[in-house]
Amino acid sequence: MDTIKVVLPKEIEIDGKKITELEFREPLGEDMEDFVGELAVAGGDKKAMGKVITELAEKLIISHPLSSDDFRKMSGKNYMTIVQKLSDFLS
């Protein structure tokens, strides 16, 4: 299974350690099921789509135990860097 490493523009702290990089696993079909469903909804709720992306990141991360709330608390720059890199798995 492929993995992708994301270098964070701004370090974060996890359990007292400074973290500058996170590692995610490649999404599986089951991970993408909800994500694709959200995209397929005509006039879909943009807020719901954002939640799906955050939950997808939580499912895929393998380097550190981060929850959806942890991703929500990250700087916007870190969050968007992760979203952008995760989209590389789909292209």
N, C-alpha and C positions, 0 to 999 in steps of 0.2 A: 504494500500500500504506500502510495506517495505521501510525502509530508511537505509542508511549506513553512518556512521560517519568516517571521515578520519582525523586522527591526523597528522598534518604537522610536518615534521622533523625540519623545520625552519619557525618561525612565519612570517606572512605577515601583512601589514598594510592596512586597508580598512576604509576610512572616518575617519582617525585619531585614529582608534582603533587597538590594537594588536590582531591578530586572530591566534589561534593555531589549530583550528579545523573547518572543513567544513562538511556540511551535504548534501547528495544527495538522490534523490528519486530513486526508482527502475525503470529501463528502461521499457517502453512500446514497443509493437510491432512496432508502428510508429517511435519510436526513433531508433530502431534497423534496420529499413528497409535500410537506406543509408549505415549503417555500414556493414551489411551483403552483400549488393551489392558490396561494395568496396573489401571485402574479397574474393568474388566469382570471381572477374576479374582475369583471368589467366595472370600472368606477370604484375599484377596491379602496379600502380604508388605508391610507398611507401610514397611519400610526400602527396599524396591525402588521403591515409589511416590515416596518422597522423592528417590531418585537420579534418577528420571525427570524430576521437576520441576526439579532442579538442572541436568540435561543440557538440558532445554528452555530454561532461561534462558541457558545458554551458546550455544545455537543462535540465539537471538533477539536477543541484544545487538548493537547496531550502533554505539554511541558509544565503546566502549573494548574492547580485546582482553582479555576476562576468560575464564578457564577454569572448569570445574566446581570445581576445587580453590580457585580464588579466591573463588567464591561460598560454598564450605564454610568458608572462613576468615573470612568477614564476621561481624559481630556478629549475634546472633539477631534483633535488632530490624530491622537492615537486610535480612536475608534474608527475614523474614516480610513486610516492607513490599513487597519485590519480588514475592513469591508472590501477595500480595493484589492488587497492581496488574495483574500478568499475568492474573489470573483475570477482570479487567474485559473482556479481549478475548473471553471466552467467554460473557459474559452479555448 
